[in-house]
Amino acid sequence: MPKKEKRGTVVSAAMDKTIVVSIVENHPHKKYNKIQKRTIKFKAHDELNTARVGQQVIIQESRPYSKTKC
């Protein structure tokens, strides 16, 4: 089974080996069908601390690395 991938922007890289990735999705309103932007933030593992704020990254689901990172 292939693992899910999402593309987003790095919002924070201040933590050690962890980055926060913001993903913007366009989602229609249930009643009015107007397109709304929804922002979801994920914490991702960055072993080498190479990601910088503003970079576009692709994150992939994996085993849990900590309580909030998976």
Phi, psi and omega in degrees: 000126181291148180275147181287143177233144177224147180252133181206185182246138178287124181260323182217139176226029185280336182277158180281122178063020180222138174233156175252124183248129179258128180242126180257125179240142173267125186226131180285145175292143185296318185268315189262349179061018173282140181285129178240146175271132175239132180251128178239136178250134177239145170264131183235154181276131178228091188301319186262003182054046182265340184285143179238159181297133179097347180286148173272129181227160174246125178251149184230141180295148182206188177292158178293128177267333177201191181297324185252346181257127174202000000 
